[in-house]
Structure formats: structure tokens, C-alpha cells
């Protein structure tokens, strides 16, 4: 069976299970995780770097400033309704 690199990467990031414990009981539940970077993986830091370095290209009309793990976007417009619309469209 042949897999592309994209398919392997997508399944690595997307389809994971997490074990949850219900409060005050001993019942285990399995939760499907469909977003985020896998914790404790070798590829985790690389995936975060790809995300952080590409965020500037994802929102071309917005000024983005980053420091460490904190990212802010800055928008301005004379009309508050247009500003609201632009912010939601960019995100």
C-alpha cells in the first residue's frame, strides 16, 4: 500500500486518541483529537516552527507581530463595522 507524504503527515497530526477520566469515577473515555500538535513527538517542534513562520503569509492584509509564543495582529479602519468585517475575513 502506497501513501503520500501528505497523507502520512495528515494522519499523524489529525487522528489521535486521548484518554480522559470522568470526575469522581474510574471510567475512562477516549476522546478523538483532530487539531493541534502531538505532544512529546519528535516532529512537534518542527510543526510549530512551520506554523509560526508561515502565519505572516496567512493574513496578508494584517500586520502581525510575534515574540516567542505570543502572536498579535493589528488592523485599523475608520469604520468599526468594516474593521469588524475585515478582522473576521482575515481570520
PDB file of N, CA, C and O in Angstrom:
ATOM      1  N   UNK A   1       0.842  -1.166   0.000  1.00  0.00           N
ATOM      2  CA  UNK A   1       0.000   0.000   0.000  1.00  0.00           C
ATOM      3  C   UNK A   1       0.896   1.241   0.000  1.00  0.00           C
ATOM      4  O   UNK A   1       1.801   1.350   0.827  1.00  0.00           O
ATOM      5  N   UNK A   2       0.646   2.185  -0.932  1.00  0.00           N
ATOM      6  CA  UNK A   2       1.454   3.390  -1.049  1.00  0.00           C
ATOM      7  C   UNK A   2       0.746   4.577  -0.407  1.00  0.00           C
ATOM      8  O   UNK A   2      -0.450   4.787  -0.612  1.00  0.00           O
ATOM      9  N   UNK A   3       1.488   5.338   0.363  1.00  0.00           N
ATOM     10  CA  UNK A   3       0.973   6.554   0.968  1.00  0.00           C
ATOM     11  C   UNK A   3       1.833   7.732   0.533  1.00  0.00           C
ATOM     12  O   UNK A   3       3.049   7.602   0.392  1.00  0.00           O
ATOM     13  N   UNK A   4       1.212   8.860   0.325  1.00  0.00           N
ATOM     14  CA  UNK A   4       1.984  10.065   0.029  1.00  0.00           C
ATOM     15  C   UNK A   4       2.474  10.666   1.343  1.00  0.00           C
ATOM     16  O   UNK A   4       1.975  10.328   2.416  1.00  0.00           O
ATOM     17  N   UNK A   5       3.431  11.540   1.248  1.00  0.00           N
ATOM     18  CA  UNK A   5       3.956  12.210   2.442  1.00  0.00           C
ATOM     19  C   UNK A   5       2.854  13.035   3.094  1.00  0.00           C
ATOM     20  O   UNK A   5       2.756  13.090   4.320  1.00  0.00           O
ATOM     21  N   UNK A   6       2.025  13.674   2.274  1.00  0.00           N
ATOM     22  CA  UNK A   6       0.921  14.469   2.808  1.00  0.00           C
ATOM     23  C   UNK A   6      -0.042  13.607   3.606  1.00  0.00           C
ATOM     24  O   UNK A   6      -0.478  14.007   4.686  1.00  0.00           O
ATOM     25  N   UNK A   7      -0.384  12.421   3.087  1.00  0.00           N
ATOM     26  CA  UNK A   7      -1.315  11.522   3.783  1.00  0.00           C
ATOM     27  C   UNK A   7      -0.735  11.070   5.121  1.00  0.00           C
ATOM     28  O   UNK A   7      -1.444  11.047   6.127  1.00  0.00           O
ATOM     29  N   UNK A   8       0.537  10.713   5.141  1.00  0.00           N
ATOM     30  CA  UNK A   8       1.169  10.289   6.397  1.00  0.00           C
ATOM     31  C   UNK A   8       1.209  11.440   7.399  1.00  0.00           C
ATOM     32  O   UNK A   8       0.923  11.243   8.580  1.00  0.00           O
ATOM     33  N   UNK A   9       1.559  12.633   6.939  1.00  0.00           N
ATOM     34  CA  UNK A   9       1.614  13.786   7.825  1.00  0.00           C
ATOM     35  C   UNK A   9       0.234  14.135   8.360  1.00  0.00           C
ATOM     36  O   UNK A   9       0.078  14.429   9.545  1.00  0.00           O
ATOM     37  N   UNK A  10      -0.772  14.101   7.483  1.00  0.00           N
ATOM     38  CA  UNK A  10      -2.142  14.427   7.880  1.00  0.00           C
ATOM     39  C   UNK A  10      -2.651  13.458   8.949  1.00  0.00           C
ATOM     40  O   UNK A  10      -3.241  13.893   9.937  1.00  0.00           O
ATOM     41  N   UNK A  11      -2.437  12.182   8.772  1.00  0.00           N
ATOM     42  CA  UNK A  11      -2.901  11.214   9.769  1.00  0.00           C
ATOM     43  C   UNK A  11      -2.108  11.328  11.068  1.00  0.00           C
ATOM     44  O   UNK A  11      -2.639  11.053  12.144  1.00  0.00           O
ATOM     45  N   UNK A  12      -0.836  11.731  10.975  1.00  0.00           N
ATOM     46  CA  UNK A  12      -0.017  11.918  12.173  1.00  0.00           C
ATOM     47  C   UNK A  12      -0.562  13.057  13.027  1.00  0.00           C
ATOM     48  O   UNK A  12      -0.610  12.951  14.252  1.00  0.00           O
ATOM     49  N   UNK A  13      -0.971  14.141  12.381  1.00  0.00           N
ATOM     50  CA  UNK A  13      -1.441  15.319  13.105  1.00  0.00           C
ATOM     51  C   UNK A  13      -2.908  15.208  13.479  1.00  0.00           C
ATOM     52  O   UNK A  13      -3.311  15.682  14.541  1.00  0.00           O
ATOM     53  N   UNK A  14      -3.707  14.594  12.634  1.00  0.00           N
ATOM     54  CA  UNK A  14      -5.158  14.688  12.766  1.00  0.00           C
ATOM     55  C   UNK A  14      -5.795  13.608  13.635  1.00  0.00           C
ATOM     56  O   UNK A  14      -6.569  13.941  14.532  1.00  0.00           O
ATOM     57  N   UNK A  15      -5.509  12.366  13.412  1.00  0.00           N
ATOM     58  CA  UNK A  15      -6.276  11.293  14.039  1.00  0.00           C
ATOM     59  C   UNK A  15      -5.523  10.682  15.213  1.00  0.00           C
ATOM     60  O   UNK A  15      -4.762   9.727  15.057  1.00  0.00           O
ATOM     61  N   UNK A  16      -5.754  11.259  16.399  1.00  0.00           N
ATOM     62  CA  UNK A  16      -5.137  10.740  17.619  1.00  0.00           C
ATOM     63  C   UNK A  16      -6.215  10.571  18.678  1.00  0.00           C
ATOM     64  O   UNK A  16      -7.260  11.221  18.634  1.00  0.00           O
ATOM     65  N   UNK A  17      -5.948   9.702  19.613  1.00  0.00           N
ATOM     66  CA  UNK A  17      -6.884   9.496  20.723  1.00  0.00           C
ATOM     67  C   UNK A  17      -6.240   9.953  22.023  1.00  0.00           C
ATOM     68  O   UNK A  17      -5.038   9.788  22.232  1.00  0.00           O
ATOM     69  N   UNK A  18      -7.046  10.519  22.877  1.00  0.00           N
ATOM     70  CA  UNK A  18      -6.608  10.908  24.202  1.00  0.00           C
ATOM     71  C   UNK A  18      -7.508  10.211  25.216  1.00  0.00           C
ATOM     72  O   UNK A  18      -8.700  10.020  24.976  1.00  0.00           O
ATOM     73  N   UNK A  19      -6.933   9.841  26.330  1.00  0.00           N
ATOM     74  CA  UNK A  19      -7.703   9.167  27.366  1.00  0.00           C
ATOM     75  C   UNK A  19      -8.117  10.194  28.403  1.00  0.00           C
ATOM     76  O   UNK A  19      -7.283  10.936  28.922  1.00  0.00           O
ATOM     77  N   UNK A  20      -9.403  10.234  28.702  1.00  0.00           N
ATOM     78  CA  UNK A  20      -9.919  11.126  29.723  1.00  0.00           C
ATOM     79  C   UNK A  20     -10.539  10.333  30.857  1.00  0.00           C
ATOM     80  O   UNK A  20     -11.082   9.249  30.641  1.00  0.00           O
ATOM     81  N   UNK A  21     -10.461  10.862  32.049  1.00  0.00           N
ATOM     82  CA  UNK A  21     -11.049  10.206  33.219  1.00  0.00           C
ATOM     83  C   UNK A  21     -12.196  11.076  33.716  1.00  0.00           C
ATOM     84  O   UNK A  21     -12.011  12.265  33.974  1.00  0.00           O
ATOM     85  N   UNK A  22     -13.370  10.491  33.848  1.00  0.00           N
ATOM     86  CA  UNK A  22     -14.506  11.249  34.352  1.00  0.00           C
ATOM     87  C   UNK A  22     -14.310  11.552  35.828  1.00  0.00           C
ATOM     88  O   UNK A  22     -13.784  10.737  36.587  1.00  0.00           O
ATOM     89  N   UNK A  23     -14.736  12.717  36.205  1.00  0.00           N
ATOM     90  CA  UNK A  23     -14.552  13.176  37.572  1.00  0.00           C
ATOM     91  C   UNK A  23     -15.335  12.312  38.554  1.00  0.00           C
ATOM     92  O   UNK A  23     -16.501  11.991  38.325  1.00  0.00           O
ATOM     93  N   UNK A  24     -14.679  11.940  39.649  1.00  0.00           N
ATOM     94  CA  UNK A  24     -15.256  11.168  40.752  1.00  0.00           C
ATOM     95  C   UNK A  24     -15.667   9.753  40.352  1.00  0.00           C
ATOM     96  O   UNK A  24     -16.390   9.086  41.092  1.00  0.00           O
ATOM     97  N   UNK A  25     -15.220   9.299  39.209  1.00  0.00           N
ATOM     98  CA  UNK A  25     -15.461   7.906  38.812  1.00  0.00           C
ATOM     99  C   UNK A  25     -14.153   7.329  38.313  1.00  0.00           C
ATOM    100  O   UNK A  25     -13.154   8.037  38.186  1.00  0.00           O
ATOM    101  N   UNK A  26     -14.170   6.044  38.031  1.00  0.00           N
ATOM    102  CA  UNK A  26     -12.991   5.396  37.482  1.00  0.00           C
ATOM    103  C   UNK A  26     -13.215   5.001  36.033  1.00  0.00           C
ATOM    104  O   UNK A  26     -12.562   4.089  35.528  1.00  0.00           O
ATOM    105  N   UNK A  27     -14.136   5.684  35.362  1.00  0.00           N
ATOM    106  CA  UNK A  27     -14.436   5.369  33.972  1.00  0.00           C
ATOM    107  C   UNK A  27     -13.497   6.128  33.051  1.00  0.00           C
ATOM    108  O   UNK A  27     -13.322   7.339  33.184  1.00  0.00           O
ATOM    109  N   UNK A  28     -12.898   5.408  32.120  1.00  0.00           N
ATOM    110  CA  UNK A  28     -12.030   6.021  31.129  1.00  0.00           C
ATOM    111  C   UNK A  28     -12.830   6.291  29.862  1.00  0.00           C
ATOM    112  O   UNK A  28     -13.629   5.456  29.437  1.00  0.00           O
ATOM    113  N   UNK A  29     -12.620   7.438  29.272  1.00  0.00           N
ATOM    114  CA  UNK A  29     -13.249   7.748  27.989  1.00  0.00           C
ATOM    115  C   UNK A  29     -12.152   8.097  26.997  1.00  0.00           C
ATOM    116  O   UNK A  29     -11.127   8.673  27.362  1.00  0.00           O
ATOM    117  N   UNK A  30     -12.376   7.749  25.758  1.00  0.00           N
ATOM    118  CA  UNK A  30     -11.426   8.058  24.698  1.00  0.00           C
ATOM    119  C   UNK A  30     -11.968   9.230  23.898  1.00  0.00           C
ATOM    120  O   UNK A  30     -13.113   9.217  23.446  1.00  0.00           O
ATOM    121  N   UNK A  31     -11.129  10.240  23.731  1.00  0.00           N
ATOM    122  CA  UNK A  31     -11.521  11.440  23.010  1.00  0.00           C
ATOM    123  C   UNK A  31     -10.701  11.533  21.732  1.00  0.00           C
ATOM    124  O   UNK A  31      -9.487  11.335  21.754  1.00  0.00           O
ATOM    125  N   UNK A  32     -11.359  11.831  20.625  1.00  0.00           N
ATOM    126  CA  UNK A  32     -10.679  11.992  19.347  1.00  0.00           C
ATOM    127  C   UNK A  32     -10.134  13.408  19.251  1.00  0.00           C
ATOM    128  O   UNK A  32     -10.881  14.376  19.390  1.00  0.00           O
ATOM    129  N   UNK A  33      -8.841  13.529  19.014  1.00  0.00           N
ATOM    130  CA  UNK A  33      -8.201  14.831  18.863  1.00  0.00           C
ATOM    131  C   UNK A  33      -8.015  15.078  17.376  1.00  0.00           C
ATOM    132  O   UNK A  33      -7.375  14.287  16.683  1.00  0.00           O
ATOM    133  N   UNK A  34      -8.577  16.182  16.887  1.00  0.00           N
ATOM    134  CA  UNK A  34      -8.489  16.448  15.457  1.00  0.00           C
ATOM    135  C   UNK A  34      -7.661  17.694  15.133  1.00  0.00           C
ATOM    136  O   UNK A  34      -7.495  18.018  13.957  1.00  0.00           O
ATOM    137  N   UNK A  35      -7.138  18.400  16.138  1.00  0.00           N
ATOM    138  CA  UNK A  35      -6.312  19.576  15.892  1.00  0.00           C
ATOM    139  C   UNK A  35      -5.132  19.587  16.846  1.00  0.00           C
ATOM    140  O   UNK A  35      -5.091  18.835  17.819  1.00  0.00           O
ATOM    141  N   UNK A  36      -4.183  20.445  16.553  1.00  0.00           N
ATOM    142  CA  UNK A  36      -3.059  20.643  17.456  1.00  0.00           C
ATOM    143  C   UNK A  36      -1.849  19.819  17.073  1.00  0.00           C
ATOM    144  O   UNK A  36      -1.897  18.973  16.180  1.00  0.00           O
ATOM    145  N   UNK A  37      -0.770  20.088  17.770  1.00  0.00           N
ATOM    146  CA  UNK A  37       0.494  19.395  17.542  1.00  0.00           C
ATOM    147  C   UNK A  37       0.622  18.280  18.563  1.00  0.00           C
ATOM    148  O   UNK A  37       0.394  18.507  19.751  1.00  0.00           O
ATOM    149  N   UNK A  38       0.986  17.068  18.122  1.00  0.00           N
ATOM    150  CA  UNK A  38       1.150  15.966  19.072  1.00  0.00           C
ATOM    151  C   UNK A  38       2.215  16.284  20.119  1.00  0.00           C
ATOM    152  O   UNK A  38       3.341  16.647  19.775  1.00  0.00           O
ATOM    153  N   UNK A  39       1.863  16.149  21.376  1.00  0.00           N
ATOM    154  CA  UNK A  39       2.788  16.439  22.462  1.00  0.00           C
ATOM    155  C   UNK A  39       3.796  15.307  22.612  1.00  0.00           C
ATOM    156  O   UNK A  39       3.433  14.132  22.559  1.00  0.00           O
ATOM    157  N   UNK A  40       5.049  15.664  22.797  1.00  0.00           N
ATOM    158  CA  UNK A  40       6.087  14.676  23.024  1.00  0.00           C
ATOM    159  C   UNK A  40       6.608  14.015  21.770  1.00  0.00           C
ATOM    160  O   UNK A  40       7.389  13.069  21.862  1.00  0.00           O
ATOM    161  N   UNK A  41       6.204  14.478  20.599  1.00  0.00           N
ATOM    162  CA  UNK A  41       6.683  13.861  19.372  1.00  0.00           C
ATOM    163  C   UNK A  41       7.955  14.546  18.895  1.00  0.00           C
ATOM    164  O   UNK A  41       8.227  15.687  19.268  1.00  0.00           O
ATOM    165  N   UNK A  42       8.724  13.860  18.082  1.00  0.00           N
ATOM    166  CA  UNK A  42       9.940  14.419  17.527  1.00  0.00           C
ATOM    167  C   UNK A  42       9.610  15.517  16.515  1.00  0.00           C
ATOM    168  O   UNK A  42      10.349  16.494  16.396  1.00  0.00           O
ATOM    169  N   UNK A  43       8.511  15.358  15.791  1.00  0.00           N
ATOM    170  CA  UNK A  43       8.122  16.332  14.778  1.00  0.00           C
ATOM    171  C   UNK A  43       7.402  17.551  15.353  1.00  0.00           C
ATOM    172  O   UNK A  43       7.209  18.534  14.638  1.00  0.00           O
ATOM    173  N   UNK A  44       7.006  17.514  16.608  1.00  0.00           N
ATOM    174  CA  UNK A  44       6.254  18.611  17.224  1.00  0.00           C
ATOM    175  C   UNK A  44       6.915  19.971  17.079  1.00  0.00           C
ATOM    176  O   UNK A  44       6.270  20.905  16.604  1.00  0.00           O
ATOM    177  N   UNK A  45       8.190  20.122  17.472  1.00  0.00           N
ATOM    178  CA  UNK A  45       8.837  21.431  17.330  1.00  0.00           C
ATOM    179  C   UNK A  45       8.933  21.905  15.882  1.00  0.00           C
ATOM    180  O   UNK A  45       8.818  23.103  15.619  1.00  0.00           O
ATOM    181  N   UNK A  46       9.141  20.991  14.944  1.00  0.00           N
ATOM    182  CA  UNK A  46       9.208  21.358  13.531  1.00  0.00           C
ATOM    183  C   UNK A  46       7.856  21.862  13.036  1.00  0.00           C
ATOM    184  O   UNK A  46       7.793  22.836  12.286  1.00  0.00           O
ATOM    185  N   UNK A  47       6.782  21.208  13.449  1.00  0.00           N
ATOM    186  CA  UNK A  47       5.441  21.633  13.040  1.00  0.00           C
ATOM    187  C   UNK A  47       5.129  23.019  13.588  1.00  0.00           C
ATOM    188  O   UNK A  47       4.545  23.842  12.882  1.00  0.00           O
ATOM    189  N   UNK A  48       5.505  23.288  14.826  1.00  0.00           N
ATOM    190  CA  UNK A  48       5.279  24.608  15.420  1.00  0.00           C
ATOM    191  C   UNK A  48       6.076  25.673  14.668  1.00  0.00           C
ATOM    192  O   UNK A  48       5.561  26.763  14.420  1.00  0.00           O
ATOM    193  N   UNK A  49       7.321  25.376  14.303  1.00  0.00           N
ATOM    194  CA  UNK A  49       8.123  26.336  13.542  1.00  0.00           C
ATOM    195  C   UNK A  49       7.512  26.630  12.185  1.00  0.00           C
ATOM    196  O   UNK A  49       7.507  27.779  11.744  1.00  0.00           O
ATOM    197  N   UNK A  50       6.998  25.606  11.519  1.00  0.00           N
ATOM    198  CA  UNK A  50       6.341  25.815  10.229  1.00  0.00           C
ATOM    199  C   UNK A  50       5.132  26.723  10.386  1.00  0.00           C
ATOM    200  O   UNK A  50       4.914  27.617   9.568  1.00  0.00           O
ATOM    201  N   UNK A  51       4.355  26.501  11.418  1.00  0.00           N
ATOM    202  CA  UNK A  51       3.162  27.316  11.679  1.00  0.00           C
ATOM    203  C   UNK A  51       3.546  28.764  11.980  1.00  0.00           C
ATOM    204  O   UNK A  51       2.982  29.691  11.400  1.00  0.00           O
ATOM    205  N   UNK A  52       4.495  28.955  12.876  1.00  0.00           N
ATOM    206  CA  UNK A  52       4.874  30.299  13.311  1.00  0.00           C
ATOM    207  C   UNK A  52       5.492  31.081  12.154  1.00  0.00           C
ATOM    208  O   UNK A  52       5.207  32.268  11.998  1.00  0.00           O
ATOM    209  N   UNK A  53       6.325  30.443  11.347  1.00  0.00           N
ATOM    210  CA  UNK A  53       6.978  31.147  10.245  1.00  0.00           C
ATOM    211  C   UNK A  53       6.032  31.431   9.092  1.00  0.00           C
ATOM    212  O   UNK A  53       6.308  32.320   8.287  1.00  0.00           O
ATOM    213  N   UNK A  54       4.929  30.711   8.986  1.00  0.00           N
ATOM    214  CA  UNK A  54       4.006  30.887   7.877  1.00  0.00           C
ATOM    215  C   UNK A  54       2.815  31.775   8.229  1.00  0.00           C
ATOM    216  O   UNK A  54       2.031  32.119   7.344  1.00  0.00           O
ATOM    217  N   UNK A  55       2.661  32.150   9.483  1.00  0.00           N
ATOM    218  CA  UNK A  55       1.476  32.905   9.888  1.00  0.00           C
ATOM    219  C   UNK A  55       1.429  34.284   9.229  1.00  0.00           C
ATOM    220  O   UNK A  55       0.347  34.839   9.032  1.00  0.00           O
ATOM    221  N   UNK A  56       2.591  34.840   8.890  1.00  0.00           N
ATOM    222  CA  UNK A  56       2.622  36.145   8.236  1.00  0.00           C
ATOM    223  C   UNK A  56       2.013  36.086   6.834  1.00  0.00           C
ATOM    224  O   UNK A  56       1.420  37.063   6.377  1.00  0.00           O
ATOM    225  N   UNK A  57       2.155  34.954   6.153  1.00  0.00           N
ATOM    226  CA  UNK A  57       1.588  34.786   4.811  1.00  0.00           C
ATOM    227  C   UNK A  57       0.100  34.457   4.850  1.00  0.00           C
ATOM    228  O   UNK A  57      -0.597  34.635   3.851  1.00  0.00           O
ATOM    229  N   UNK A  58      -0.384  33.989   5.970  1.00  0.00           N
ATOM    230  CA  UNK A  58      -1.783  33.564   6.072  1.00  0.00           C
ATOM    231  C   UNK A  58      -2.742  34.744   6.142  1.00  0.00           C
ATOM    232  O   UNK A  58      -3.895  34.623   5.728  1.00  0.00           O
ATOM    233  N   UNK A  59      -2.293  35.868   6.652  1.00  0.00           N
ATOM    234  CA  UNK A  59      -3.141  37.060   6.773  1.00  0.00           C
ATOM    235  C   UNK A  59      -2.434  38.246   6.111  1.00  0.00           C
ATOM    236  O   UNK A  59      -1.818  39.057   6.803  1.00  0.00           O
ATOM    237  N   UNK A  60      -2.516  38.358   4.778  1.00  0.00           N
ATOM    238  CA  UNK A  60      -1.726  39.373   4.063  1.00  0.00           C
ATOM    239  C   UNK A  60      -2.132  40.820   4.350  1.00  0.00           C
ATOM    240  O   UNK A  60      -1.284  41.708   4.252  1.00  0.00           O
ATOM    241  N   UNK A  61      -3.375  41.092   4.695  1.00  0.00           N
ATOM    242  CA  UNK A  61      -3.808  42.467   4.944  1.00  0.00           C
ATOM    243  C   UNK A  61      -3.652  42.908   6.372  1.00  0.00           C
ATOM    244  O   UNK A  61      -4.081  44.005   6.728  1.00  0.00           O
ATOM    245  N   UNK A  62      -3.048  42.083   7.202  1.00  0.00           N
ATOM    246  CA  UNK A  62      -2.951  42.347   8.636  1.00  0.00           C
ATOM    247  C   UNK A  62      -1.492  42.452   9.050  1.00  0.00           C
ATOM    248  O   UNK A  62      -0.652  41.684   8.579  1.00  0.00           O
ATOM    249  N   UNK A  63      -1.190  43.394   9.926  1.00  0.00           N
ATOM    250  CA  UNK A  63       0.162  43.495  10.479  1.00  0.00           C
ATOM    251  C   UNK A  63       0.266  42.520  11.653  1.00  0.00           C
ATOM    252  O   UNK A  63      -0.499  42.610  12.613  1.00  0.00           O
ATOM    253  N   UNK A  64       1.201  41.602  11.569  1.00  0.00           N
ATOM    254  CA  UNK A  64       1.360  40.563  12.583  1.00  0.00           C
ATOM    255  C   UNK A  64       2.683  40.768  13.298  1.00  0.00           C
ATOM    256  O   UNK A  64       3.722  40.941  12.661  1.00  0.00           O
ATOM    257  N   UNK A  65       2.642  40.747  14.606  1.00  0.00           N
ATOM    258  CA  UNK A  65       3.843  40.836  15.436  1.00  0.00           C
ATOM    259  C   UNK A  65       3.910  39.607  16.331  1.00  0.00           C
ATOM    260  O   UNK A  65       2.913  39.212  16.934  1.00  0.00           O
ATOM    261  N   UNK A  66       5.087  39.009  16.412  1.00  0.00           N
ATOM    262  CA  UNK A  66       5.267  37.808  17.232  1.00  0.00           C
ATOM    263  C   UNK A  66       6.483  37.959  18.132  1.00  0.00           C
ATOM    264  O   UNK A  66       7.482  38.575  17.763  1.00  0.00           O
ATOM    265  N   UNK A  67       6.372  37.389  19.309  1.00  0.00           N
ATOM    266  CA  UNK A  67       7.502  37.265  20.214  1.00  0.00           C
ATOM    267  C   UNK A  67       7.320  35.971  20.984  1.00  0.00           C
ATOM    268  O   UNK A  67       6.324  35.783  21.684  1.00  0.00           O
ATOM    269  N   UNK A  68       8.289  35.085  20.848  1.00  0.00           N
ATOM    270  CA  UNK A  68       8.243  33.759  21.478  1.00  0.00           C
ATOM    271  C   UNK A  68       6.957  33.046  21.065  1.00  0.00           C
ATOM    272  O   UNK A  68       6.760  32.780  19.879  1.00  0.00           O
ATOM    273  N   UNK A  69       6.089  32.736  22.009  1.00  0.00           N
ATOM    274  CA  UNK A  69       4.857  32.016  21.673  1.00  0.00           C
ATOM    275  C   UNK A  69       3.636  32.934  21.654  1.00  0.00           C
ATOM    276  O   UNK A  69       2.505  32.450  21.663  1.00  0.00           O
ATOM    277  N   UNK A  70       3.847  34.246  21.627  1.00  0.00           N
ATOM    278  CA  UNK A  70       2.756  35.207  21.643  1.00  0.00           C
ATOM    279  C   UNK A  70       2.657  35.884  20.280  1.00  0.00           C
ATOM    280  O   UNK A  70       3.651  36.413  19.781  1.00  0.00           O
ATOM    281  N   UNK A  71       1.482  35.874  19.676  1.00  0.00           N
ATOM    282  CA  UNK A  71       1.263  36.487  18.364  1.00  0.00           C
ATOM    283  C   UNK A  71       0.085  37.436  18.442  1.00  0.00           C
ATOM    284  O   UNK A  71      -0.968  37.087  18.976  1.00  0.00           O
ATOM    285  N   UNK A  72       0.260  38.637  17.909  1.00  0.00           N
ATOM    286  CA  UNK A  72      -0.800  39.641  17.872  1.00  0.00           C
ATOM    287  C   UNK A  72      -0.979  40.121  16.438  1.00  0.00           C
ATOM    288  O   UNK A  72      -0.018  40.204  15.673  1.00  0.00           O
ATOM    289  N   UNK A  73      -2.223  40.433  16.088  1.00  0.00           N
ATOM    290  CA  UNK A  73      -2.484  41.017  14.778  1.00  0.00           C
ATOM    291  C   UNK A  73      -3.076  42.407  14.980  1.00  0.00           C
ATOM    292  O   UNK A  73      -3.871  42.635  15.892  1.00  0.00           O
ATOM    293  N   UNK A  74      -2.667  43.339  14.104  1.00  0.00           N
ATOM    294  CA  UNK A  74      -3.091  44.723  14.216  1.00  0.00           C
ATOM    295  C   UNK A  74      -3.814  45.139  12.943  1.00  0.00           C
ATOM    296  O   UNK A  74      -3.300  44.961  11.839  1.00  0.00           O
ATOM    297  N   UNK A  75      -4.993  45.686  13.103  1.00  0.00           N
ATOM    298  CA  UNK A  75      -5.795  46.189  11.992  1.00  0.00           C
ATOM    299  C   UNK A  75      -6.253  47.598  12.322  1.00  0.00           C
ATOM    300  O   UNK A  75      -6.370  47.969  13.490  1.00  0.00           O
ATOM    301  N   UNK A  76      -6.508  48.372  11.291  1.00  0.00           N
ATOM    302  CA  UNK A  76      -7.086  49.697  11.526  1.00  0.00           C
ATOM    303  C   UNK A  76      -8.022  50.040  10.375  1.00  0.00           C
ATOM    304  O   UNK A  76      -7.800  49.639   9.232  1.00  0.00           O
ATOM    305  N   UNK A  77      -9.054  50.777  10.694  1.00  0.00           N
ATOM    306  CA  UNK A  77     -10.025  51.245   9.709  1.00  0.00           C
ATOM    307  C   UNK A  77     -10.832  52.358  10.341  1.00  0.00           C
ATOM    308  O   UNK A  77     -10.997  52.391  11.560  1.00  0.00           O
ATOM    309  N   UNK A  78     -11.335  53.267   9.529  1.00  0.00           N
ATOM    310  CA  UNK A  78     -12.123  54.391  10.046  1.00  0.00           C
ATOM    311  C   UNK A  78     -13.492  53.967  10.545  1.00  0.00           C
ATOM    312  O   UNK A  78     -14.032  54.569  11.473  1.00  0.00           O
ATOM    313  N   UNK A  79     -14.055  52.931   9.932  1.00  0.00           N
ATOM    314  CA  UNK A  79     -15.403  52.477  10.269  1.00  0.00           C
ATOM    315  C   UNK A  79     -15.308  51.189  11.088  1.00  0.00           C
ATOM    316  O   UNK A  79     -14.668  50.230  10.658  1.00  0.00           O
ATOM    317  N   UNK A  80     -15.930  51.161  12.249  1.00  0.00           N
ATOM    318  CA  UNK A  80     -15.852  49.992  13.137  1.00  0.00           C
ATOM    319  C   UNK A  80     -16.492  48.752  12.514  1.00  0.00           C
ATOM    320  O   UNK A  80     -16.018  47.637  12.731  1.00  0.00           O
ATOM    321  N   UNK A  81     -17.563  48.937  11.743  1.00  0.00           N
ATOM    322  CA  UNK A  81     -18.218  47.791  11.106  1.00  0.00           C
ATOM    323  C   UNK A  81     -17.306  47.176  10.055  1.00  0.00           C
ATOM    324  O   UNK A  81     -17.206  45.952   9.967  1.00  0.00           O
ATOM    325  N   UNK A  82     -16.639  48.006   9.255  1.00  0.00           N
ATOM    326  CA  UNK A  82     -15.701  47.496   8.256  1.00  0.00           C
ATOM    327  C   UNK A  82     -14.496  46.835   8.920  1.00  0.00           C
ATOM    328  O   UNK A  82     -13.978  45.836   8.421  1.00  0.00           O
ATOM    329  N   UNK A  83     -14.058  47.388  10.029  1.00  0.00           N
ATOM    330  CA  UNK A  83     -12.944  46.793  10.771  1.00  0.00           C
ATOM    331  C   UNK A  83     -13.319  45.410  11.287  1.00  0.00           C
ATOM    332  O   UNK A  83     -12.529  44.471  11.194  1.00  0.00           O
ATOM    333  N   UNK A  84     -14.516  45.290  11.825  1.00  0.00           N
ATOM    334  CA  UNK A  84     -15.011  44.006  12.333  1.00  0.00           C
ATOM    335  C   UNK A  84     -15.066  42.975  11.196  1.00  0.00           C
ATOM    336  O   UNK A  84     -14.648  41.827  11.353  1.00  0.00           O
ATOM    337  N   UNK A  85     -15.595  43.419  10.051  1.00  0.00           N
ATOM    338  CA  UNK A  85     -15.714  42.512   8.895  1.00  0.00           C
ATOM    339  C   UNK A  85     -14.337  42.085   8.410  1.00  0.00           C
ATOM    340  O   UNK A  85     -14.122  40.908   8.123  1.00  0.00           O
ATOM    341  N   UNK A  86     -13.401  43.027   8.315  1.00  0.00           N
ATOM    342  CA  UNK A  86     -12.050  42.711   7.849  1.00  0.00           C
ATOM    343  C   UNK A  86     -11.341  41.745   8.803  1.00  0.00           C
ATOM    344  O   UNK A  86     -10.664  40.814   8.366  1.00  0.00           O
ATOM    345  N   UNK A  87     -11.501  41.973  10.085  1.00  0.00           N
ATOM    346  CA  UNK A  87     -10.859  41.081  11.064  1.00  0.00           C
ATOM    347  C   UNK A  87     -11.419  39.667  10.946  1.00  0.00           C
ATOM    348  O   UNK A  87     -10.655  38.703  10.992  1.00  0.00           O
ATOM    349  N   UNK A  88     -12.715  39.522  10.798  1.00  0.00           N
ATOM    350  CA  UNK A  88     -13.298  38.193  10.669  1.00  0.00           C
ATOM    351  C   UNK A  88     -12.953  37.539   9.346  1.00  0.00           C
ATOM    352  O   UNK A  88     -12.765  36.324   9.290  1.00  0.00           O
ATOM    353  N   UNK A  89     -12.865  38.323   8.277  1.00  0.00           N
ATOM    354  CA  UNK A  89     -12.479  37.761   6.981  1.00  0.00           C
ATOM    355  C   UNK A  89     -11.031  37.296   6.977  1.00  0.00           C
ATOM    356  O   UNK A  89     -10.717  36.260   6.390  1.00  0.00           O
ATOM    357  N   UNK A  90     -10.142  38.049   7.625  1.00  0.00           N
ATOM    358  CA  UNK A  90      -8.732  37.675   7.663  1.00  0.00           C
ATOM    359  C   UNK A  90      -8.492  36.427   8.500  1.00  0.00           C
ATOM    360  O   UNK A  90      -7.613  35.622   8.191  1.00  0.00           O
ATOM    361  N   UNK A  91      -9.266  36.273   9.547  1.00  0.00           N
ATOM    362  CA  UNK A  91      -9.068  35.108  10.410  1.00  0.00           C
ATOM    363  C   UNK A  91      -9.811  33.929   9.844  1.00  0.00           C
ATOM    364  O   UNK A  91      -9.775  32.843  10.421  1.00  0.00           O
TER     365      UNK A  91
END
